[in-house]
Amino acid sequence: MKYAAIALATCVLGSSGAMAANCAQLMEAYENQGKLMSMAQAETAVDNSVYRAINTAMKVNNWQLSRQMNLTLMIQNKCPLPGDPVWLNDYSLNATECQIEMIKGNYKATECDMGKWTRIKRGN
């Protein structure tokens, strides 16, 4: 699967409305990066080669670094921060369902619409 480029959200300083919109963009980018990490993990399940494992580790590392940059921008903009711990598989159920559909050749499956994915509930 080709990953869509997700650029870091840019800082927009100014009115409180612009700040709120900027915070929303940063949070959306943060969540999308979590989805891409889960997708990379799910791809590994269908190919257990060493090359795939190395590639997945690099992808996950890059998404984690991007998330950290977005968190830094959120702090600088005084945005509300996510309260949940960071897990590599926050969206693993959705990512696995998408991967199964892609194995079947259904690359436009509704299961692959990351906008509809939900985070796995953890804890209490």
Rosetta blueprint (number, residue, H / E / L):
1 M L
2 K L
3 Y L
4 A L
5 A L
6 I L
7 A L
8 L L
9 A L
10 T L
11 C L
12 V L
13 L L
14 G L
15 S L
16 S H
17 G H
18 A H
19 M H
20 A H
21 A H
22 N H
23 C H
24 A H
25 Q H
26 L H
27 M H
28 E H
29 A H
30 Y H
31 E H
32 N H
33 Q H
34 G H
35 K H
36 L H
37 M H
38 S H
39 M H
40 A H
41 Q H
42 A H
43 E H
44 T H
45 A H
46 V L
47 D L
48 N L
49 S L
50 V H
51 Y H
52 R H
53 A H
54 I H
55 N H
56 T H
57 A H
58 M H
59 K H
60 V H
61 N H
62 N H
63 W H
64 Q H
65 L H
66 S H
67 R H
68 Q H
69 M H
70 N H
71 L H
72 T H
73 L H
74 M H
75 I H
76 Q H
77 N L
78 K L
79 C L
80 P L
81 L L
82 P L
83 G L
84 D L
85 P L
86 V L
87 W L
88 L L
89 N L
90 D L
91 Y L
92 S H
93 L H
94 N H
95 A H
96 T H
97 E H
98 C H
99 Q H
100 I H
101 E H
102 M H
103 I H
104 K L
105 G L
106 N L
107 Y L
108 K L
109 A L
110 T H
111 E H
112 C H
113 D L
114 M H
115 G H
116 K H
117 W L
118 T L
119 R L
120 I L
121 K L
122 R L
123 G L
124 N L
